[in-house]
């Protein structure tokens, strides 16, 4: 049976279980090989309607990745979702097992939640809220630094989701 984003909540736990064990097995092959795991859309697991068992699998995986000298990267457009399940256990685990946190522009409610969790100052919260595209705050422990990320033309072409940019690409390529 093919896997689909249309699956219901009952299917999340077994699929997450299989995925996390596959990743763990790949990580354990070598402690010296460089490796990174990217988690996207994890709010489906840890959000209001998330699955606690699947969230526990991912929490164990994050700790395992660090144990094998790997890097775990998680991205979300709404960080508050990470704190919706079981009084924020999932979000707390993500933050506590992350040496570096890159906080890009976000809504004030999200920034205030992170202020509480990361000990941000009022000025740092407002910096995050007022940041422009590609601007933000890099947190490493108690150290904070303002950053601006700029993509090269080649990088932009690879990652853009802008409809106008994609339409231009189609027009110039003739396809």
Secondary structure, 3 states (H helix, E strand, C coil): CCCCCCCCHHHHHHHHHHHHHHHHHHHCCCCCCCCEEEEECCHHHHCCCCCHHHHHHHHHHHHHHHHCCCEEEEECCCHHHHHCCHHHHHHHHHHHCCCEEEEECCCHHHHHHHHHHHCCCHHHHHHHHHCCCCEEEEEECCEEEEEECCCCHHHHHHHCCCHHHHHHHHHHHCC
